Amino acid sequence: MWNKDRESRYAITLSPDKLENFDRRRSAWFETPEQVRRAQRWGARKKKLLAWVQVQMEARLTVRERHCIALYYFEDLTYRQIGERTETNASSAYRAVVRGLRKLRQAAAEDESWKKY
């Protein structure tokens, strides 16, 4: 019996002339030059905003609050997982994140330099 591996089982072979006639604008990953420029501008803006947030986190948050926020937002952990990693319970992790976010909102209200980005 003929046995194909899993990857090649669903492979489709096309001749190069078929690909030349394929309209790339209809593909799922096609972006217009304007969409690419807009995404690049947003990426540059996001980089500056994240730098502002990092400075504010260092200046205003406790080590525990910074750690819990980083785990929640940058590593996508749940409060229960954060609690396990920090050797506390989920409600303590939740309170640390909420306190840290409250401080960051206060920083944004006091220092509006982030709006220029």
Long-range contacts (C-beta under 8 A, 24 or more apart in sequence): 45-117, 48-117, 49-114, 49-117, 52-113, 52-114, 52-117, 53-104, 56-104, 56-107, 56-108, 56-111, 57-100, 57-104, 59-107, 60-103, 60-104, 60-106, 60-107, 61-100, 61-103, 61-104, 62-96, 62-100, 64-96, 65-96, 65-97, 65-99, 65-100, 65-103, 66-100, 67-96, 68-93, 68-96, 68-97, 68-100, 69-96, 69-97, 69-100, 69-101, 72-97
